[in-house]
Amino acid sequence: MKAGFRVIDADRHVIEPPDFGDRWLEAPYRGRVRPAPERGPFSRYVDGKPAFRQGGSGRGNFMDEPKYRAVFGKAIEDGFGPKSNLEAMDLEGVDVAVHFPSAGLAMIWLDDIDVDLAAAISRGYNNWVADFCGHDPDRLKAVAMVPLHDPEAAARELERAVRQLGLVGAFVPPNPLRGRSLHDCFYDPIYAAAQDLDVPITVHGATGNPLPQVGEGRWTKFGQHVALHPMEQMLASLALLGEGLFDRFPRLRVCHLESSCGWLPFWLERIDDHFESFRYGDGKATGSVRLPSEVFKQQCFISGEAGESGMAHVAQAVSEDILVVATDYPHSDAVDKFPDRTIGDIVDNQSLSREAKRKILWDNPCRLYGLKG
């Protein structure tokens, strides 16, 4: 709890152990996922191929930098286990956290990966993260990795992860995989499963994943991280809103994460304008009778960072019912705010009403993830 508010961190991260590929994969697949220590703790080789973007982003392994170690030294000593995570949550005022992978944001997203191996990695990760959360299942939650390469297998894995392991949704990258964007009917079995299970699909990018990226070849390492998170999410939201997905799945929930939120009002206004245009839209492109902005308000969520000034504008211009907060712990984005400001900045935000803060910190993520209030 922070300043009287109950808090759900809607996007927190685990860091998979270096021996994940040996300990958590089923016997036929062991040894096919290996760490890439020269690249830092998030990178892996899969069947000898780099499951990361060559060149990458940032300045090498940021965890070796003195500033990072000064802030998260206890977590490093603990191997980023649940004990240090819960201690960090207590310092921040986080009651419940929903966890996303680190290496797993890139590990299976190769166009040419062995599909059976992608499914095995997903099962192994989901088993591992469920074990992680088992140390305090009331406070530690997680979303599932699912192999988009095989939607039927992904749907089965999502059902297993939710019903047997207690995970609370699935994550997908915003980038196209094998030339398919997220609205493609190819993925309908996954969306149908999420809708039937009453869990969300969360869209979470990573600058280091090896999939095609907007503006490829145009960014410096600095510009890559600035641009790709919001721009890939903007394109993903356009695909989902503009191609009839939510008409096919009227109870599906989707959340766009770790891309800031300030772009949303402009983007929805532009999509609505084209939707109503006699030339570009008029409902013909999607067959929908709902404005894209109304669809977003009814079925979508977006995360903001606690100190993001645009959060109040989104609450006013779109809706305060669609916002959740993400700390990004223990990634580098959290270093300058931990522990007092990761949640404290939103609590201290004078542009948000107390009711809006309560919704953002608790009510909205409860609805998003289907958690009990």
C-alpha positions in Angstrom: 0.0 0.0 0.0 1.2 3.5 -0.8 -0.2 6.6 0.9 -3.5 4.8 1.6 -3.8 3.3 -1.9 -3.8 -0.4 -2.7 -1.4 -1.0 -5.6 -1.1 -3.5 -8.4 2.0 -3.2 -10.6 0.6 -4.2 -14.0 4.0 -4.8 -15.6 6.9 -6.1 -13.5 9.7 -8.4 -14.7 11.3 -11.6 -13.7 14.8 -12.5 -14.8 15.2 -16.0 -16.0 18.1 -18.0 -14.5 21.1 -18.8 -16.8 20.4 -22.5 -16.6 16.8 -22.2 -17.7 17.4 -24.2 -20.8 18.9 -27.1 -18.9 16.7 -27.2 -15.9 13.3 -26.2 -17.1 13.0 -27.6 -20.6 11.7 -31.1 -21.2 14.4 -33.7 -21.7 14.2 -33.9 -25.6 14.8 -30.1 -25.7 17.5 -29.5 -23.1 20.6 -27.9 -24.2 19.0 -26.1 -27.2 18.7 -22.8 -25.3 21.9 -21.4 -24.0 22.8 -18.1 -22.3 24.7 -15.4 -24.2 26.8 -14.0 -21.3 28.7 -11.5 -23.6 25.3 -9.9 -24.2 24.1 -9.8 -20.6 21.4 -11.7 -18.7 18.5 -11.2 -21.1 20.0 -12.8 -24.2 19.9 -16.4 -25.4 21.1 -18.6 -28.2 18.4 -20.9 -29.5 19.7 -23.9 -31.6 22.9 -21.9 -31.9 21.2 -18.9 -33.4 21.1 -15.5 -31.6 17.6 -14.9 -30.2 18.3 -11.2 -30.0 18.8 -8.3 -32.3 22.4 -8.0 -33.4 23.7 -4.7 -32.3 21.0 -4.5 -29.6 20.2 -1.4 -27.6 21.7 0.3 -24.6 25.3 0.3 -23.5 26.1 -3.4 -23.1 25.1 -5.2 -19.8 23.6 -2.4 -17.8 23.6 -4.6 -14.7 27.3 -4.3 -14.5 27.1 -0.6 -14.1 27.8 0.8 -10.6 24.5 2.8 -10.5 22.4 -0.3 -11.2 24.3 -2.4 -8.7 24.0 0.4 -6.1 20.2 0.3 -6.5 19.5 -3.4 -7.1 22.5 -5.0 -5.4 20.3 -7.1 -3.1 18.3 -8.4 -6.0 21.5 -9.3 -7.8 22.8 -11.2 -4.7 19.4 -13.0 -4.5 19.6 -14.0 -8.2 16.5 -11.9 -8.7 14.5 -14.4 -6.8 11.0 -14.0 -5.2 12.4 -13.0 -1.8 14.2 -9.9 -3.0 11.3 -9.1 -5.3 8.8 -9.1 -2.5 11.2 -7.0 -0.4 11.4 -4.5 -3.2 7.6 -4.5 -3.6 7.3 -3.7 0.1 9.7 -0.7 -0.3 7.7 0.6 -3.3 4.3 0.1 -1.7 3.2 -2.6 -4.3 0.7 -5.1 -2.9 0.4 -7.3 -6.0 2.5 -7.5 -9.1 1.9 -9.1 -12.5 5.2 -10.4 -13.9 6.6 -10.5 -17.5 9.7 -12.2 -18.7 13.1 -10.6 -19.6 14.9 -13.1 -21.8 11.5 -14.4 -22.8 10.6 -11.1 -24.5 12.9 -12.3 -27.3 13.7 -16.0 -26.7 11.1 -17.6 -29.0 10.4 -14.7 -31.4 12.4 -16.1 -34.3 10.7 -16.5 -37.6 12.6 -19.7 -38.3 12.5 -21.3 -34.9 11.5 -25.0 -34.6 7.8 -24.7 -33.8 8.0 -27.7 -31.4 10.9 -26.1 -29.6 9.0 -22.8 -29.3 6.2 -24.6 -27.7 8.6 -26.4 -25.3 10.2 -23.2 -24.3 6.8 -21.7 -23.6 5.9 -24.7 -21.4 9.2 -24.5 -19.6 9.0 -20.8 -19.0 5.4 -21.0 -17.7 6.3 -23.8 -15.3 9.3 -21.8 -14.1 7.4 -18.5 -13.6 4.5 -20.4 -11.9 7.1 -21.8 -9.5 8.4 -18.3 -8.9 5.0 -17.0 -8.1 4.3 -19.9 -5.9 6.4 -18.4 -3.2 3.6 -15.9 -2.5 0.7 -16.6 -4.9 -1.5 -13.9 -3.4 1.0 -11.2 -4.3 3.0 -12.7 -7.2 1.1 -13.1 -10.5 2.4 -13.7 -14.1 1.3 -13.9 -17.7 2.0 -16.8 -19.9 4.4 -17.2 -22.9 2.5 -18.8 -25.8 4.0 -19.9 -29.2 2.3 -17.7 -31.7 3.9 -19.8 -34.5 1.3 -22.5 -33.8 -2.0 -20.9 -32.7 -3.7 -24.2 -31.7 -0.7 -25.1 -29.6 -0.7 -21.6 -28.1 -4.4 -21.9 -27.2 -3.8 -25.2 -25.5 -0.8 -23.8 -23.6 -2.7 -20.7 -22.5 -5.5 -22.9 -21.1 -3.0 -25.1 -19.3 -1.2 -22.0 -17.9 -4.4 -20.5 -16.6 -6.3 -23.5 -15.4 -3.4 -25.6 -14.0 -0.7 -23.0 -13.2 -2.8 -20.0 -12.2 -1.3 -17.5 -14.7 -3.5 -14.5 -15.5 -3.1 -13.9 -19.2 -0.7 -14.1 -22.1 1.8 -11.7 -23.6 2.5 -11.3 -27.3 5.0 -9.0 -29.1 3.7 -6.0 -31.1 6.0 -6.8 -34.1 4.9 -8.9 -37.0 5.9 -12.6 -36.8 6.4 -14.5 -40.0 4.8 -11.5 -41.8 1.6 -11.6 -39.8 0.3 -8.7 -37.7 -1.7 -9.3 -34.6 -5.1 -8.9 -36.3 -4.5 -11.8 -38.6 -7.3 -14.5 -38.4 -4.5 -17.0 -38.2 -4.3 -16.0 -34.5 -8.0 -16.4 -33.8 -7.6 -19.6 -31.7 -5.5 -17.7 -29.2 -7.9 -14.9 -29.0 -10.8 -17.3 -28.6 -9.1 -19.1 -25.8 -8.3 -15.9 -24.0 -11.9 -14.7 -24.3 -13.3 -18.1 -23.1 -10.8 -18.1 -20.2 -11.6 -14.5 -19.4 -8.0 -13.5 -19.4 -6.3 -10.7 -21.3 -3.8 -10.6 -24.2 -1.1 -8.2 -23.2 1.1 -6.6 -25.9 4.7 -6.1 -24.7 7.7 -5.2 -26.9 11.4 -5.4 -26.5 14.0 -3.5 -28.5 16.3 -6.5 -28.5 13.9 -9.0 -30.0 14.9 -10.2 -33.5 11.6 -9.5 -35.2 11.1 -6.8 -37.8 11.0 -3.3 -36.2 9.6 0.0 -37.4 12.2 2.3 -38.8 14.7 -0.5 -39.1 18.2 0.8 -39.8 17.3 4.4 -39.0 18.0 4.5 -35.2 21.0 4.9 -33.1 21.0 2.7 -30.0 19.6 5.8 -28.1 16.9 6.3 -30.7 16.0 2.7 -30.9 14.7 2.6 -27.3 13.1 6.0 -27.6 11.1 5.1 -30.7 10.4 1.5 -30.9 8.3 0.9 -27.8 5.6 3.4 -28.6 5.8 3.1 -32.3 5.4 -0.7 -32.4 2.5 -0.4 -29.9 0.9 2.3 -32.1 1.0 0.0 -35.1 -0.2 -3.0 -33.1 -3.2 -1.0 -31.7 -4.0 0.2 -35.2 -4.0 -3.4 -36.5 -6.2 -4.6 -33.7 -8.7 -1.7 -33.8 -8.8 -1.2 -37.6 -9.2 -4.7 -38.9 -12.3 -6.0 -37.0 -10.6 -8.2 -34.3 -12.8 -6.9 -31.5 -15.9 -7.5 -33.6 -14.9 -11.1 -33.8 -14.1 -11.2 -30.1 -16.4 -8.7 -28.2 -15.3 -9.9 -24.8 -11.6 -10.0 -25.4 -9.4 -7.7 -23.3 -6.1 -6.3 -24.6 -3.5 -4.2 -22.8 -0.6 -2.2 -24.4 2.4 -2.1 -22.0 5.7 -0.3 -21.6 5.2 2.2 -24.3 4.2 5.3 -22.3 0.6 6.4 -22.8 0.7 10.0 -24.0 0.4 8.9 -27.7 -3.0 7.4 -27.2 -5.4 10.4 -27.5 -3.8 11.6 -30.7 -3.7 8.1 -32.2 -7.3 7.3 -31.4 -8.4 10.6 -32.8 -6.6 9.9 -36.0 -7.9 6.4 -36.3 -11.5 7.6 -35.6 -11.1 10.3 -38.3 -10.1 7.8 -40.9 -12.8 5.3 -39.8 -15.4 7.9 -40.4 -13.9 9.2 -43.7 -15.9 8.5 -46.9 -12.6 7.7 -48.6 -10.8 5.6 -46.1 -13.3 4.1 -43.7 -17.0 4.6 -43.2 -16.9 1.3 -41.4 -16.2 -0.5 -44.6 -12.6 -1.4 -43.8 -13.6 -3.3 -40.6 -17.3 -3.9 -40.8 -17.5 -2.5 -37.3 -20.3 -0.2 -36.1 -18.3 1.0 -33.2 -15.8 3.9 -33.4 -12.2 2.6 -32.7 -11.9 4.9 -29.7 -15.1 3.4 -28.3 -13.8 -0.1 -28.8 -10.6 0.9 -27.0 -12.5 2.3 -24.1 -14.6 -0.8 -23.9 -12.0 -3.6 -24.4 -8.5 -2.1 -24.1 -6.1 -0.8 -21.5 -2.7 1.0 -21.6 0.0 1.4 -19.0 1.7 4.6 -18.0 4.8 5.1 -15.9 4.2 6.8 -12.6 6.0 10.0 -13.5 4.5 10.3 -16.9 2.9 13.7 -17.3 0.7 12.5 -20.1 -1.2 10.1 -17.8 -3.5 12.9 -16.6 -4.2 13.9 -20.2 -5.1 10.4 -21.2 -7.4 10.1 -18.2 -9.2 13.3 -19.3 -9.1 12.9 -23.1 -9.8 9.2 -23.3 -10.8 7.6 -20.0 -9.4 7.1 -16.5 -10.8 3.6 -16.7 -8.3 2.3 -19.2 -5.0 3.2 -17.4 -2.8 1.0 -15.3 0.7 1.7 -13.9 3.9 -0.2 -14.7 7.1 0.0 -12.7 9.3 -2.1 -15.1 11.2 -3.5 -12.1 14.1 -4.5 -12.2 14.9 -3.2 -15.7 17.0 -0.1 -16.2 14.0 2.1 -16.6 13.2 1.6 -12.9 16.7 2.6 -11.5 16.1 6.3 -11.2 12.7 6.0 -9.5 13.2 3.0 -7.2 11.9 2.8 -4.6 10.1 6.0 -3.7 8.9 7.2 -7.1 7.9 4.0 -9.0 4.5 4.4 -7.4 5.1 7.6 -5.5 5.0 9.8 -8.5 1.5 8.8 -9.4 0.3 9.2 -5.8 1.8 12.7 -5.7 0.4 13.7 -9.2 -1.7 16.7 -8.5 -3.3 16.5 -12.0 -5.1 13.3 -11.1 -8.1 13.0 -8.8 -8.0 10.6 -5.8 -10.7 8.5 -7.6 -8.5 8.4 -10.8 -5.5 7.3 -8.7 -7.6 4.5 -7.1 -8.7 3.3 -10.5 -5.2 3.3 -12.0 -3.5 1.7 -9.0 -6.1 -0.9 -8.2 -9.5 -1.1 -9.9 -8.4 -1.0 -13.5 -5.6 -3.7 -13.2 -8.1 -5.8 -11.2 -10.5 -5.7 -14.2 -7.7 -6.2 -16.7 -6.3 -9.3 -15.1 -9.5 -10.6 -13.5 -8.2 -10.3 -10.0 -10.3 -10.2 -6.9 -10.6 -6.7 -5.5 
